[in-house]
Amino acid sequence: MRYKLNMLEPASKIFRVIFTLGAFSAIFYIFKHRGIAIVFSVAALVFIILVLIGVVIELKQDNILFNRHNQLRNEAKFLGNTYECEYCGARFKTKLSFCPQCGKSLKYNRYR
């Protein structure tokens, strides 16, 4: 989760495009070029919809990754003949229900 691409950064650059399209639409509407104003308005709405879809996808992806991380958070990793605590990184040889270093409770993957 540390190196995750932030999708909202490109969306913030698209806001300038949306503002420009809206400004051109307003200018053309003022000068009685209604057809061109409608084209620019539709283009601005399309970009707004794309930004909203991107934000919804980003929030859903963050939620899925966060929930998956929390599910695996307190699981002790098996490394050869030792176990490693997920919280502090301490290694121990026997299967314990808590970490001898930090004292947090651990669970083990039942398939190992």
Secondary structure, 3 states (H helix, E strand, C coil): CCCCCCCHHHHHHHHHHHHHHHHHHHHHHHCCCHHHHHHHHHHHHHHHHHHHHHHHHHHHHHHHHHHHHHHCCCEEEEECCEEECCCCCCEECCCCCECCCCCCECEECCCC
